[in-house]
């Protein structure tokens, strides 16, 4: 199977908060990040994992005081967690 990824992933473990109008803010950890998105480590036994297609807001926690809030879409779910792609804000 060939790698179809467009962006190089970088291993990064940091706290990341996600939420939307239907999901209360939840803080989880990242596994890796790229220019296209981020992978979040989530346990389906302990956390309410949003389904593929869900749009979320997200923000890195603890690395800087004014980390930007980004828009994300859940694009992949596996046993270890979820893959999200960055969605450009349209203003």
C-alpha positions in Angstrom: 0.0 0.0 0.0 1.5 3.4 -1.0 1.4 6.4 1.2 -1.1 8.9 -0.1 -0.4 11.6 2.4 0.1 15.2 1.0 1.8 16.5 4.2 4.7 15.4 6.3 3.7 14.4 9.8 5.7 15.5 12.8 5.4 13.6 16.1 4.1 16.1 18.7 2.5 15.3 22.1 0.7 18.3 23.6 -2.6 19.0 25.2 -5.3 20.0 22.7 -8.8 21.2 23.5 -11.7 20.4 21.1 -15.4 21.5 21.2 -18.4 22.6 19.2 -22.0 23.6 20.0 -22.9 20.0 20.7 -19.7 18.8 22.4 -18.5 20.2 25.7 -14.8 21.3 25.7 -12.6 18.2 26.1 -8.8 18.2 26.5 -6.9 15.3 24.9 -3.4 14.8 23.6 -2.0 15.0 20.1 0.1 12.2 18.6 1.2 14.1 15.5 0.6 17.2 13.4 1.1 18.3 9.8 0.2 21.3 7.7 -3.0 19.5 6.8 -4.2 18.3 10.2 -3.7 16.7 13.5 -4.2 13.3 15.1 -5.7 13.2 18.6 -5.3 10.2 20.9 -8.8 9.4 22.3 -10.2 6.3 24.1 -13.6 5.3 22.9 -14.3 3.6 26.2 -13.7 6.8 28.2 -14.5 9.7 25.8 -17.3 10.7 23.5 -15.6 10.5 20.1 -17.3 12.7 17.4 -18.2 10.9 14.2 -16.5 11.4 10.8 -17.7 14.6 9.2 -18.1 16.5 12.5 -16.8 20.1 12.5 -15.0 21.1 15.7 -13.0 24.0 17.1 -9.6 23.3 18.5 -6.8 25.0 20.4 -3.4 23.9 21.6 -3.2 24.1 25.4 -0.2 25.0 27.6 2.4 26.0 25.0 1.4 29.6 24.5 -1.1 32.0 26.1 -2.7 33.1 22.8 -2.8 29.9 20.7 -5.1 30.4 17.8 -8.5 28.6 17.6 -8.7 26.5 14.5 -11.6 24.8 12.7 -11.2 21.1 12.1 -13.1 18.3 10.5 -13.0 14.7 11.7 -11.9 12.7 8.7 -10.7 9.4 10.2 -11.4 7.2 13.2 -9.2 4.3 14.4 -8.9 2.5 17.6 -6.2 4.9 18.9 -8.1 8.1 18.2 -9.2 10.5 15.4 -7.6 12.2 12.5 -8.7 15.8 11.8 -8.0 18.1 8.9 -7.7 21.8 9.2 -10.6 23.6 7.6 -9.9 27.1 6.3 -12.0 29.8 8.0 -14.2 31.5 5.5 -15.0 35.0 6.6 
